[in-house]
């Protein structure tokens, strides 16, 4: 079942359950998927569907940071609730120990030794986890830490 079909079915369930928060998040997700399909002029494949959901989650995480910094905690809580709804459409997150292993292998494979080589390592790690949800900020922090220890 495609993401669009699943989201459409879930919208109907949310409407029947009178769940406005879920309904709002799902409608925004459906719109994002449909816009991407129009942009690509074709139906999205599974990897592209995941990328759309990841982009929506990232937007909401950024909004949480901004709302929290501005003291708008009620809006930050709303965004956190939407993140939880959207994350249900993502595959299981990659465990930190698997990320650390991939970073160590990428450092070895690329010959990286200093924090200046961070770009090469990041590219190799992200290629390894293509299509799987992985937080780039966490990876970046772990790569920086690993390269700083090795220097």
N, C-alpha and C positions, 0 to 999 in steps of 0.2 A: 504494500500500500504506500503510495507516495505521501510525502509530507503534507502537500496541499490537501489531499483527500482526508488525511487523518485530522488535520487542523479544522477543516470544514465540519467533519463529524463531531469534533470536540466543541466547536462553537455551538452546534445544535444542543448538545448536552448541557453546556453552560447556560444557554438561554432557558432551557426547561428547568434548570436548577435555580434560576434567578441569582446567578453568581456574577455580578457586574465586574468585579476585579479580574476574574479569569476571562470573562468575555472580552473585556477591553484588551488584555494582553494578547489573546488569540487573534482578535481582529487585526491588531497591528502586525502580528507575525504573518498572517495570511496576506495582508497588503504588501509586506516586504517581499514575500515569496513571489507574488503575482507581478510586482514591479520588476523583480530580477528576471522573471520569465519573459516579460515584454522586452526588457533590455537585451536579453540574449536571443530573443525571437524563437524560442523553443522551450520545451519543458526542461526543468532542471534535473540533473542526476543526483544521486544520493549524497555525493561529496559536496556539491554545490548547495543542496538543501541544508547540510550541516553548517556550511560557511555562513549562510544567511542567518541561521539561528545564533551562531556564535557572534555575528556582528550585532544582532539585537541585544544579546546578553552584555556585550562589551559596552554598547551605548548606555544601557541601564546602569552598569557599574560606574561609568564615568558620571552619570547623572547623580548617583548616590554620593559620590565624592563631592560633587559641586553643591548638592543640597545640604550635606552635612557641614561643609565649610561655611555655608550661608546661614546655618542654624535652622534650616527647614526640615526638621526631623520627621514630620508627618509625610512629607513628599519623599524623603529618603526611604521610609518604611514601605511606601507604596511601590517604589522602584524595586526594593528587595523582594517584595511579594511577587512582582512580575518576573524577576530573575528566577525565582523558584519554579514558577509555572513554565518558563521557557526551557529551563535546564532539563525538564522531563523529556524533551524532544532531542536531547543530545545523548550520544553514547556515553558510557561510564568514563569518567576522567582518568587520565593516566596517573598512576601512583608516583609519588615523589622519588621513591627508590629507583623506579624504572627510568625516570628522567635523569637522575644522577648517573646511572649506568650509561645511558645514551650520551651524556655530556662527556664522561670519561673516554668513551670510545671515539667520540668526535674529536676530542683534543688529541688523542693518540693518532687518529687517521689523518688529521689536518696538520699535525706537527705544531699546533699552537702552543706558545709558551708564555706570552704576555697578554695583558688586557687589550693590547692593540689588535690582537688576533680574534677578538670576540665575534666579529662579524662572520668570519669563516665558520666558527663553531656553532653560532646561532643558526646559520643557514643549514648546516649538516643535521642539527638536532631537529629543526622544524621539518626538514625533508623526511626524516625518519618517522615522524608522527603525523604526516599529512593525512587529513581526513579524520583525525582523532582530536577531541577537544583538549587543548593544552593552553595554559595561560602563559602568554609570552612574557609577561612581567616576572613571573616566577622563574621561568627558564633563564631570562636575562640575569636575574639576581644570582641564580645558582651558577651560571657560567662565569659571571664576574668573580664570584667567590672562589670557584675552582681555579681560575687563571691567576688570581691574586695569591693563592696559597702556593701555586707552582712556581711563581716568579721569585 
